[in-house]
Amino acid sequence: FVVIPIVAPILLSMDLDPVWLGIMIALNLQTSFLTPPFGFSLFYLRGVAPDTISTQQIYRGVIPFIVIQLVVIGMLAYWPSLATWLPKAVYG
């Protein structure tokens, strides 16, 4: 998140769509919240989960969501128009 002001102008000067770039950054950030060692969402969940649920169970439980997010990131990288068709349809 800290490097966005540094890399965004460079990437935008390469004619990348700013909407696509913003969506890719947001998806990458959300994926980082679910992956160890700095999975902040995992720590929040650990704080509210009952004591009967172990941290290992929490880590195993988020694997399908991480996989889904990685697939979506891959799809948006391969087909950038998936992220830009709706704003173009609404705002012309």
C-alpha positions in Angstrom: 0.0 0.0 0.0 2.9 2.3 0.7 4.4 1.9 -2.7 1.3 3.0 -4.6 2.3 6.7 -4.8 5.6 5.6 -6.2 4.6 3.0 -8.8 1.1 4.3 -9.8 2.4 7.3 -11.8 4.9 5.0 -13.6 2.2 2.4 -14.4 -0.3 5.0 -15.5 2.4 6.6 -17.8 2.5 3.1 -19.5 -1.2 3.7 -20.6 -2.7 1.3 -18.1 -6.4 2.0 -17.3 -6.6 3.6 -13.8 -9.8 1.7 -13.0 -8.2 -1.6 -13.8 -5.1 -0.6 -11.8 -7.2 0.4 -8.8 -9.2 -2.9 -8.9 -6.0 -4.9 -9.1 -4.4 -3.1 -6.2 -7.6 -3.5 -4.1 -7.7 -7.3 -4.9 -4.1 -7.7 -4.0 -4.6 -5.9 -0.7 -7.6 -8.0 0.2 -5.6 -11.2 -0.6 -2.8 -10.0 1.7 -5.3 -9.5 4.5 -6.1 -13.3 4.3 -2.6 -14.7 3.9 -0.1 -15.3 6.7 2.2 -14.0 8.1 0.4 -10.7 8.1 -3.2 -11.8 7.7 -4.8 -9.0 9.6 -8.3 -10.4 8.9 -7.1 -13.7 10.4 -6.1 -12.0 13.6 -9.4 -10.2 13.8 -11.2 -13.5 13.3 -9.0 -15.2 15.9 -10.1 -12.5 18.4 -13.8 -13.1 18.0 -13.8 -16.9 17.3 -14.7 -19.3 20.1 -11.8 -21.0 21.9 -12.9 -24.3 20.4 -11.8 -23.1 17.0 -8.0 -23.3 16.5 -5.9 -20.9 14.5 -5.0 -23.7 12.2 -8.7 -24.3 11.5 -9.0 -20.6 10.6 -6.0 -20.8 8.3 -7.5 -23.8 6.5 -10.9 -22.2 6.3 -9.7 -19.2 4.3 -7.8 -21.3 1.7 -10.8 -21.5 -0.7 -11.3 -17.7 -0.5 -7.6 -17.1 -1.2 -7.8 -19.4 -4.2 -10.9 -17.6 -5.5 -9.1 -14.2 -5.2 -6.0 -15.5 -6.9 -8.1 -16.8 -9.8 -9.9 -13.5 -10.1 -6.6 -11.6 -10.1 -5.3 -13.9 -12.8 -8.5 -13.4 -14.9 -8.3 -9.6 -14.6 -4.6 -9.7 -15.6 -5.4 -11.8 -18.6 -8.7 -10.0 -19.5 -8.5 -6.4 -18.3 -11.8 -5.6 -19.9 -13.6 -7.6 -17.2 -12.8 -4.7 -14.8 -13.5 -1.8 -17.2 -16.7 -2.8 -19.1 -19.2 -1.6 -16.4 -17.6 1.9 -15.8 -17.4 2.3 -19.6 -21.1 1.3 -20.0 -22.3 3.6 -17.3 -20.1 6.6 -17.9 -19.6 6.2 -21.6 
